[in-house]
Amino acid sequence: MKYTKTKYPNIFTYETQKGLRYHVRRGYFVNGDKKEFNKSGLRSLKDAQRILRDIEERIYHDEMDVNLELTLNEYWEIYSAKKEKTGQWNDTSIYTNAGIYRTMIKEKWGNLPLKKINRNDYEEHLAEMLGQYRRNSVLTSNRLLNSILNDAVKNGNLRQNKLSGIYLGESELEPLNKELKIDDFQTWIKTAEELLSTTHFAFVYLTIFGLRRGEVCGIRFMDVTFDSNNRAVLNIRDSRSNRTKDGAGRTKTESSVRYVVLNDRGSELLLQIMETAKQVKKKADVIVEQEKDYLSIRIKNNKYYLERPAFLNKIFKRVSEECGIYITPHIMRHFFTTQSLIAGARPEDVMHFLGHASLQTTKQYTHIKEERAHNVTDLFDKKVL
């Protein structure tokens, strides 16, 4: 193909059977290597000038070696894979964020190029979502989408996150009430004790001490010791979710590794759980390696099974339906936090106890071990139990 120069740099013409066409050729460098952009088939000088302006702008912004045409779905695959590979998301986080993306983001925005996600359209969409979901759910999906777009900006696949700082109104749905009165708590616990088997009640009782569902299901024989007063001391260092039912080998975050001290009743019930687990293994004739020797097990047709973590939610639902007071394992965690602070526990101690401290604070906590955990349990026990 013979190209003829025009008076405009980097723009050429050439003849075709259908008439005159324009061609754009522009050299540029990427990491010291010379490359060349070429575009043919342009029908007018105006089209050629527009293409050239776009290329000049991309060169100016150092964007020639990145893909600016990625859709949100395509970038989500890059983003989520990176989060998993770098360890920023554990198995539970991967599962949770994938669910949020699939149910609240993908259908509306997934097939759009990143650069075409419009602020006005998104604001209208947020308003629609607030009519269908609670505000916290919409807030969570908004944070995830903004995190994806911010990452795309940092990697050069998007020039600007147009959704940054967007206003989020109020939901038409009432937020879930996570407040639990002491009277309701005591009624619920009494119902649970009357309704459930001793072992199932024991698992419920463990959540009173602010343990996450996955942490309750992640307790192994090796994680239990007893102090001089025969109170159980739990070393929380593993977790099981529905996605990692065989064990994650770690907690939700590094700061979640901690010690939790049970009261006398909790210690007695934990011994019941341990004895039941021993009987299950004996009846099923199995020997389990120490790192996988979880307490939350069952037997069916003389076979040994790990309980799915969702079993705890089913137990809670059964009790809630019986007494008419709605409580989940997570609400129990909120209740423990609130009542411990009301009872006079230091906020720092409660944060350590719950595993919400920073990594630096957690490292300090591993040295003092049980002292703060005893203090929080004593105050909560005197006020509530």
N, C-alpha and C positions, 0 to 999 in steps of 0.2 A: 504494500500500500504506500503510495506517494503522498506525503503531507506537504502542504504549502504554508509557509509562515505567514502570519498576519501581523499587523502593526501592534497587536496586543501580545505581550510576552506570554509564553506557555500555551497559546491558543493557535491551532492550525486548522486548515481546511483540507478537504479531499473530495473527489468526485465519486458518485455512485450512480447506478442506473436510475435511481429515484431522485437524483439531484445532489446539490451541494450539502455536505455534512461537516460538522465541526468536531475537532478532537482536542482534548486537554492532556498535556503532558507536564508533570511537575516533579522535579527531583527533590529529595529530602534525605536527612540522615537519622538513623536510629542507632544509638549506642556506637557511633562512629562509623557505622556501615551505611554506604550510600544505597538508597532505594529509589524507585520511581513509580509514580502514580500515573495511570493512563485511563482515559475514558473516551470512547468513540460513540458515534451514532447520534450526536446532538444536532438537533434540527435548526437551531438558531444561535447567533452570537450571544444573545441574552442568556440562553441555557448554559452555554459554555462559561460565560462570566460568573454565573451563579455557582456552578460546580467548582470553579477555580476559587471563588471566595470561600466556599465551605472548606476546601482543602487547605487554603492558607490559614484559616482559623484553627483547623485541627493541628496543623504544623506548629502554629504559635502556642497552642495549649499542650503540645507534646502528646498528642492523642493518635498519631498515625499507627502506632503499634498495638492499639487496644481496639476492642470491638464496641462501637457505640450503638450498635443495633440490637444488642441483646434484649430479649424479653424478660419480664420479671420471673417467669418460670425458669428460664435458662440461668438467670443469675442466682435464683434460689438454690438450684442444684450446686452451684459453685460455693455459695455462702454456707449452706448447711454442711457440705462435705468438709469445708475448711474448719468449721466449728468443731466437728467431730474429730478430725485428724489431729488438731492442735490440743484436744482435751478440754476446750472451753465449754463444751456440752458433754454431760455424761449421758448414759443410756436413757434415763428418765427425761432429761432435757430434750434430747433428740426426739423422743416420742411425743412429748408435750408440744414442742414448737412445730413439729410436722403436722400435728392435729390442728393447731391454731391456723397455720398457713392454709391447710386443705379446706377447712370449714369457713374461714372468715376472710380470706384474702384471694385465694387462687381463682375462684370462679369469676370475680369481677375484674381483676387486674392481671392475672397470670399471663395472658397472651399478648398483653400490650408491651411494646418496647419501653424500656426504663424511661427514656426521655419524653414519652408521651403520657406519662401519668400526670394528670392535670390537677392542680390544687383546687380549683372550683368544683370539679367533678367529685373529687375526694371529700370535700367538705359536705357536699350534698349526700354522698354515700354514708358518711359518718352519722348524719342526722337520721338517715333511714335505719342504720344499725342500732342507734340508741332507742329506736322504737321496738326493736326485736330482742335486744340483749341488755343485760345489766351493764352499768357504766364500767365496772372493773374489767369485764370481758372485752368491751370495745377498747378500753385503754390498753389492755395487754396486746391486742392485735395491732393497734396503732404503733405501739413501741416496737413490735417485731418488724413491721413494714418499714418504719423509719430507720431501724438498725440495718436492714438490708440495703436501703438506698444510701445511707451514710457510708456503708462499706463500699458500695459501687463508686461513690464519689472519690473515696480514698484511693481506689484502684484505677481511676481514670476512665471507668466505663460510663460515667455520668458526670456532667459538669456541675450540676447543682441539685440538691435535694429540695424540690419545690414544696414538700410537705412539712418541712422543719418548722416547729413552733406553732403548729396548727391548733386552732381552738377546738376543744372537746366539750360539748354541752352536757346536760344532765339526761339520764335515761328516763324513759317513761315507766320503766319497771323499778319497783322498790329494791334497794340493795338487800342481799341476804343478811339477816340479822345474826351476827356471830356472838352477840352478848348472851350470856347464860347466867341466870340468877342462881344463888346458892340453893334456894328451896327447890328449884326445878332440877338442879344437878343432883341433889340428894334423893329426890323422887325417882329420877331416872336411874341412878345407881341402885337404889333399892329394888326397882323393877327388874333391872338386869340380873341382880343376884338371885331373885326369885324365879326368873324365867329361864336362865341359861344354865348349862352344865358348869361345873366348877372350873373346868379348863377354859371354856369359852369366856366365862366371867373373868378369869385371871388375865386373859389377853386384853379384855376391855379395860381392866383395872390398870394395866401398864400405861395406857394412854393418858391416865390422869396426871402423870408426871411429865407431860409435855413432849412425849416421844412422837415422832412422825410415824405414820402407818408403816412405811418401809423399814424404819428403824426397829419397830416392834417385831416385824417379821424377819429382821436380819440378826436377831440375837442368837448367839450360839453358846454351847456349853462353855467354850473357852473364854467367853466374854463375861462370865459371872464369877464373882468372888464375894466373900462375906467378911464384914469388918468385925471388930472385937465384940460388938453388940449383936452379932448375928443378923445384921441388916445387909441386904443384897446391894452390891455395888456393880453397876453395869458399865462395861467399857464399850461405848457406842462407836463402832468402827467399820460396820458393814451395813448394807441396806438391800432390801429386796422389793422390787416393784413388779407390776404385772408384766412389764417388758423384760425385767431381769429377775425372773422368779427363781432362778438357780443361784442368785447372789451376784451383786455387782462387784464385790471385793473392795468396796469403798462406800463412804457415806455420800450424801447429796453434794456437799462441798468439803474442802479440807477442814474448814472451821467447825464442821459438824462432829468431828472426832472429839469425844469428851467422856466424862464420867457422870453417871446419874445414880444417885442413891435412893433406894426405895424405903418406905416406912415399914413398920413391923408387919402390917397386913399385906402390903405388896410383896414383902419378902416371903411370907408364908405361901402366898398364891403362886409366886414364881417357883418355889420348891415343888408345888403341885404340878405346874407345867413341866418341869424337868423330869419329875417322876413319870408322868404320862408319856413323855417322849421316850424315856428309857423302855417303858413297857411296849410301846409301838415298835421300836427297833428290835426288841427281844422277840416279839410275836412274829414280826416279818423276817426275823433271822438275818438282819443286815448289820454290817459294820460300816460306819460313815467316817471318812477322813475328817480330821479335826476342823479344818477350815470350812467344811460344808455341813458341820453337825448342828443344824438349826433346830430350835425348839418348836417352831410352828410346823408340825408334821401331823399326818394322820395315816390311818390304815384302812384299806378297802380291799375286800376279797384276799386278805392276808398279804397284801402288797403295800409297800411303804411309799408314801407320796408327800411331797412338800405342799403345804397349804398355799394356794394362790393368795397374794396379799389382799385381793378383793374380798376374801372371806370375812375380814374385819368389818368392812362396810356393810356386808349382809347382816352380820350380827347386830351392828348399831341400828340398822334399819328395822330389824325385828323388834328390838326394844323400844325404839321410837314410836313405832306403830301401836305397840301395846299400851304405852302410857300417854301418847299424844304430845310428847315433848321431843322436838326434832334436834338431834345431836349427831355430829359426825366426829371421826377421830381428829380432824383439824379444828373443829370448834372446841373440843376438849383441850387441845393445845393452847388455844386462845384463852380459855378459862383458867388454865394453870398460870399463864403469864399474868393475867389481870389480878387474880387472887393472891399470888405471891407478892406482887408489888404492893397491893393493899395491905397485906400482912406485915409489910415493912422490910422485905428483902431488898437488898441493894440492886438497882437496875443492872449494874455491871455483872453481879453474880447471876441474875436471872438470864442475861444474855449468854453467859458462859454455859449455864445449865441447858439452855435450849439449842446451843450450837449456832448462835447468830453472830458470834464475835468475828472480828477481823482475823486474818491469818496471824498477824503479830501478837494479838491478844491471846489467840489460841495456843501459840507456842509458850506463852507465859503460863497459861492455865494448865498445860500438861505437867508443869513442875509442881504446882500446888495440889494437883490431883483432886482428892476427895473433900478437902476442907470446905470449899465453897458449895459443893454439891450437898453436903450434909446440912449446911446452914439454910439453903433454900428449901430443902425437903422438910426440915423441922418447922419452919415458919408456915409453910403451906399446910402441913399436917395439923398443926394446932388450930388454924383458923377454919379449915374446911372439913377435914376428915374425922 
